[in-house]
Amino acid sequence: MVDKTGLEGYYDINLFIPPEMEAGNSSLDQSGRPPVNPSVPTYFDSLEKQLGLKVETQLAPVEMLVIDHLEPVPTGN
């Protein structure tokens, strides 16, 4: 996620997550994802309704560090 709120500083928030959304409380479908239940709000719905933060999908450049190879460090005898 990229923060584009323009808000500065740190905030202490409480986000209520219904038990139906908590990890381990839902069965997975054949694709390995939890089944979609329209009566249970998503995390994005909860963020918008409880905190007024709307999450939108868009492409944005982000800094990334890619490590494609590691060598073990030799140890002394």
Secondary structure as the mmCIF struct_conf table of DSSP 4:
data_model
#
loop_
_struct_conf.conf_type_id
_struct_conf.id
_struct_conf.beg_label_comp_id
_struct_conf.beg_label_asym_id
_struct_conf.beg_label_seq_id
_struct_conf.end_label_comp_id
_struct_conf.end_label_asym_id
_struct_conf.end_label_seq_id
BEND BEND1 THR A 5 THR A 5
BEND BEND2 GLY A 9 GLY A 9
HELX_RH_3T_P HELX_RH_3T_P1 PRO A 19 MET A 21
BEND BEND3 GLU A 22 GLU A 22
TURN_TY1_P TURN_TY1_P1 ALA A 23 GLY A 24
BEND BEND4 ASN A 25 SER A 26
TURN_TY1_P TURN_TY1_P2 GLN A 30 SER A 31
BEND BEND5 GLY A 32 ARG A 33
HELX_LH_PP_P HELX_LH_PP_P1 PRO A 34 VAL A 36
TURN_TY1_P TURN_TY1_P3 PRO A 38 SER A 39
BEND BEND6 VAL A 40 VAL A 40
HELX_LH_PP_P HELX_LH_PP_P2 PRO A 41 THR A 42
HELX_RH_AL_P HELX_RH_AL_P1 TYR A 43 SER A 46
HELX_RH_PI_P HELX_RH_PI_P1 LEU A 47 LEU A 51
HELX_LH_PP_P HELX_LH_PP_P3 LEU A 53 VAL A 55
HELX_LH_PP_P HELX_LH_PP_P4 PRO A 72 PRO A 74
#
